[in-house]
């Protein structure tokens, strides 16, 4: 199964999601990420947060929708924060779509410890959701059942 995590800038939340999913997933599952308006670089603190958690960062980059060109995803998960008034990207394809909104830790203000804590809390939230996704009996689920499960995970 191929999963696409989408966000606006593809520099923080979607990158954290891509890396965490790939870290936890068996080889038959793969995640990529993209942004509707890619920043063109991954935020350094995103990479530090992943390394602190022992997650590989090689190959991670901020990219647009060409990230999955020629290999369409089975599932698209948006991770932008609608509550903050941020417009989530839209994917027009046959993939299942779910929204797992996350506040952007790169917008947190405060001292280094406060900002680091926000990034680590976001990564922990992503990890819980990815583990819930990967624990699903995917082979035994209908498309509708998977859609419902993805929506439920996004509300946790």
C-alpha positions in Angstrom: 0.0 0.0 0.0 1.3 3.4 -0.9 0.3 6.3 1.4 0.7 10.0 0.5 0.9 12.5 3.4 0.0 16.0 2.1 0.3 19.4 3.7 0.8 22.9 2.5 4.6 23.5 2.7 5.8 19.8 2.9 8.5 20.9 5.4 7.3 19.7 8.8 4.1 17.7 9.5 3.9 15.7 6.3 7.7 15.0 6.4 7.4 13.8 10.0 4.5 11.6 8.9 6.3 10.2 5.9 9.4 9.3 7.9 7.5 7.9 10.9 5.2 5.7 8.7 8.2 4.3 6.8 10.1 3.7 10.0 7.2 1.6 11.4 5.7 0.0 8.3 6.6 -3.4 6.9 8.2 -3.3 3.4 4.9 -3.8 1.6 3.8 -0.3 2.7 5.5 2.9 1.7 4.8 6.6 2.4 5.7 9.7 0.5 4.8 13.3 1.2 4.1 16.4 -0.8 2.9 19.9 -0.5 0.5 22.1 -2.3 3.0 25.0 -2.0 6.2 23.2 -1.1 8.8 25.3 0.8 11.6 23.6 -1.1 13.4 22.6 2.0 12.7 20.5 5.1 12.9 22.5 8.3 16.1 21.7 10.1 14.2 21.2 13.4 12.1 18.5 11.6 15.2 16.6 10.8 16.6 17.0 14.3 13.4 15.7 15.8 13.4 12.6 13.6 17.1 11.9 14.3 16.4 12.4 18.1 13.8 9.6 17.7 16.2 7.3 15.8 14.3 7.7 12.5 16.2 7.9 9.2 16.2 11.2 7.4 18.0 10.3 4.2 16.1 11.1 1.1 13.5 13.4 2.8 12.8 16.5 0.8 10.1 19.2 0.4 8.4 18.4 -2.9 5.2 19.0 -4.9 2.8 16.5 -6.4 5.5 15.1 -8.7 6.5 13.0 -5.7 4.0 10.3 -6.7 3.8 10.9 -10.4 3.6 7.5 -12.2 2.8 5.7 -9.0 -0.5 7.0 -7.6 -1.2 6.5 -3.9 -3.8 4.2 -2.4 -4.4 6.5 0.5 -4.0 10.3 0.8 -3.9 11.8 4.3 -3.8 15.5 4.8 -2.1 16.7 8.0 -2.6 20.4 7.8 -4.6 22.2 10.5 -8.0 23.3 9.3 -8.7 24.8 12.7 -5.9 27.3 12.1 -7.5 28.5 8.9 -4.9 26.7 6.8 -6.1 25.4 3.5 -5.5 21.7 3.0 -4.3 20.5 -0.4 -6.7 18.5 -2.5 -5.8 15.3 -4.3 -8.0 14.4 -7.3 -7.6 10.7 -7.8 -9.2 7.4 -6.9 -7.3 7.1 -3.6 -9.0 7.0 -0.2 -8.8 10.3 1.5 -8.6 11.2 5.2 -7.7 14.2 7.2 -5.5 13.9 10.2 -5.1 17.5 11.2 -2.1 18.5 13.3 -1.1 21.9 14.6 2.1 23.1 13.0 4.9 22.9 15.6 6.9 25.3 13.5 4.5 28.1 14.5 5.1 27.6 18.2 6.8 30.5 19.9 8.9 30.4 23.0 12.3 29.2 24.1 14.1 26.3 22.5 12.8 23.8 25.0 9.2 24.8 24.3 9.7 24.6 20.6 11.5 21.2 20.8 8.6 19.9 23.0 6.1 20.9 20.4 8.0 19.1 17.6 8.4 16.0 19.8 4.7 16.0 20.8 3.7 16.3 17.2 5.9 13.3 16.3 4.4 11.3 19.2 0.9 12.1 17.9 1.9 11.0 14.4 3.4 7.8 15.8 0.2 6.9 17.6 -1.8 7.4 14.4 0.6 5.5 12.2 0.6 2.6 14.7 -3.2 2.5 14.7 -3.2 2.5 10.9 -0.6 -0.3 10.6 -2.5 -2.4 13.2 -5.6 -2.5 11.0 -6.4 -5.8 9.4 -5.9 -4.2 5.9 -6.2 -7.4 4.0 -9.6 -8.2 5.5 -11.1 -4.7 5.2 -13.4 -3.4 2.5 -12.7 0.1 1.0 -15.6 1.5 3.1 -14.3 -0.1 6.3 -10.8 1.3 5.7 -12.2 4.8 5.0 -14.1 4.7 8.3 -11.1 3.5 10.2 -8.9 6.2 8.7 -11.4 8.8 9.6 -11.6 7.5 13.2 -7.8 7.5 13.5 -7.8 11.1 12.4 -10.1 12.1 15.2 -7.9 10.6 17.9 
